[in-house]
Amino acid sequence: MPWTSEHTKWLIDTGERLKTADSKEVEVWEFQHQDDEDVLSAWATHFRNHYCFDSEIDYWRRGYKCSRSEYLDSIKFPDPKAAPGPSIRAGDFSEVLVADFLAYLNSYWVPRTRYGDKTVRNESTKGSDIIGFYTVKDGEASSEDKLAIYEAKAQFSGKKPTARLQDAVNDSAKDITRKAESLNAIKQRLHSQNKLVDAEKIERFQNEVDHPYKEVYGAVALFENPLFDGHLTSSTNASSHPYSGDLALVVIKGNQMMSLVHELYRRAANEA
């Protein structure tokens, strides 16, 4: 399988906790990435397969008569320079990293279906950013099962900090009305990949009335270290969020994040 969790060992809980304007707790994590060739190479494979499975890339590129890296750089991956490519790169990277955070550090099943059928590489995929599923018992519905829906917002460039956690909170509130569409999209994509058992797992979460479960929402802001402002983050107000009591608030910050984004895309293409 192309997936790896090795890079998540660089996600370190700093132990710092901020308080928002409505007295909610914000976890602060540091992404302490290292120059480790093996981990970076495995991560690049993991990252690339979100856009295009390695088992399929030769088929998809055949009509273009181009190399694997050329196909990825020109058809699948957002542009590294022409706007809005760099911001789409930052956004996609952040969503995948938060998906890994939810999957590997919080034990959710997070289907990787969001980017493979992008038709315009320099656009964000519609719908909820990250959806994870947690079931207490396989094949048996429990009211303790959880559906997690997270929003991720990044700021890896610019001259002054912005209120990205507030932006994530605001967009998270929209996920409530997008839930049914997002679940259907995941199920359809899994079906199209012939992952029928996984597709059927989604059904357990499509009828909350007959099969109750817990809904957990999350808002995550990701920053380049110099652009993280704890005071601005603490001004976040989530009191109007319909699931305010079950809303996880997280900050992930790190050094040279945008450089890391471009390096990961470069590796993902060149090592295909």
Secondary structure, 3 states (H helix, E strand, C coil): CCCCCHHHHHEEEEEEEEECCCCCEEEEEEECCCCCHHHHHHHHHHHHHHHCCCCCHHHHHHHHCCCHHHHHHHHHCCCCCCCCHHHHHHHHHHHHHHHHHHHHCCCCECCCCCCCCCCCCCCCCCCCCEEEEECCECCECCCCCEEEEEEEEEECCCCCCCCHHHHHHHHHHHHHHHHHHHHHHHHHHHHHCCCHHHHHHHHCCCCCCCCCCEEEEEEEEEEEHHHCCHHHHHCCCCCCCCCHHHEEEEEEEECCHHHHHHHHHHHHHHCC
